[in-house]
Amino acid sequence: MSSPLRLGFVSARWSSRDAEGRVWSEAGVVRLLDVFRAHFAELHVAMSLSPERLQLHDHVLELPPDRYHPLPWLPSVVGGIRKGPQAREVIREVEARCDALIVQLPFAAPTALLGARKPRAYHVCADIVEVVRTSPHYQGWRKVPARGLAHAIDQLEARLIARDDSRLIANGFELFERFGGADKGTGLVSATLLDREVLSVPRTRPTGGPFRMLFVGYLRHEKGVGTLLEACERLLRTSTRPLELAVVGASHSEDRGVTQALKSGLDALSSRMSVSFLGHKAFGPELFRCFADADVLVLPSLSEGTPRVLVEARAFGCPVVATRVGGIPTSVDDGVDGVLVPPGDAASLASALELLVKDEGRRLQLAEAGVARARRHTVEAMAAQMIAEVERAAGR
């Protein structure tokens, strides 16, 4: 049933325009907005406008021109704070035309969110304190001011969510409990897949060949790549089956954020086993094929929200091994539809992978349960939870 509410969606996620004036962003946010657009009387969107078209922007945002409100370019929190007044003007414009807002946090211009004039549902996508704590970019003299700023933003977010006319939507129950609890909103698992896409691409790679581990994402320290490399080295010493590591995303020579230590580690591993860099895969059948043809997805992150890649992999029969951080335990039931290990623990990660290498029956059990979990965490399911919270915020 459609709602008479006019909804505003505010996010520091990046969007871009092409030469024809169309607005693009990444699949997860555009698909979510498509559901909102079909449900609410009006949808107004305010997102950070990139000065250039980004590779990951592979979906068009179908909105009338007067319902897209570009925020200033917000590539970082430090730069965002300077642009707070500009961002506030855009948010005021959205508030004037809407009955309630969904605001995604963290927001790169946090002071622009003060003085809310309409009810809001805050969607907390990540823990900014943990992101800064685990990032290699905030070390040495940068560490103290960066962590101080992260704590200040975290406290500001808590103040915003605590307002009587605010509701909470959190990626994972850890963030949910930190910012409000059961009387304030809901915890959920972030989604990108539509109901109809689950198992839409079958496996074509024969079983019984090399055991293929898949990593999807940036080759960054905070993604636990160093732990993955050490785990692969350990696995090579014990496995009698050939091993492969496939990486979806920029290669180690292309990813500008990769450290020299990780580059050296990847080069060393490549001399001992097959390591293939598959490049960026647009969201759709090409990416889905990577999941379907892998034997396991490995996500050894040091900090996370509820990574959508965990749902995406399991939706195509690929079991997952991930770290027990952030909202991941909300997405993965350890030992049932995936395996969880401590962050930064290469020995535990290697042991978990070794079990799946040796026990194909166990791997298939996890895969079957993972598909069932993926069916419960689609875009449609995520949108329904968010719609319920924003309507509660608006008193409906």
PyMOL commands that set and color helices and strands:
alter all, ss='L'
color gray80, all
select helices_A, chain A and resi 27-39+65-67+77-82+84-97+110-113+128-134+140-162+173-179+195-197+221-223+225-238+260-270+285-292+308-314+328-331+346-358+360-375+379-393
alter helices_A, ss='H'
color red, helices_A
select strands_A, chain A and resi 3-17+23-25+40-49+59-61+100-105+120-124+166-171+185-188+211-216+243-248+274-279+296-299+320-323+339-341
alter strands_A, ss='S'
color yellow, strands_A
deselect
rebuild
show_as cartoon
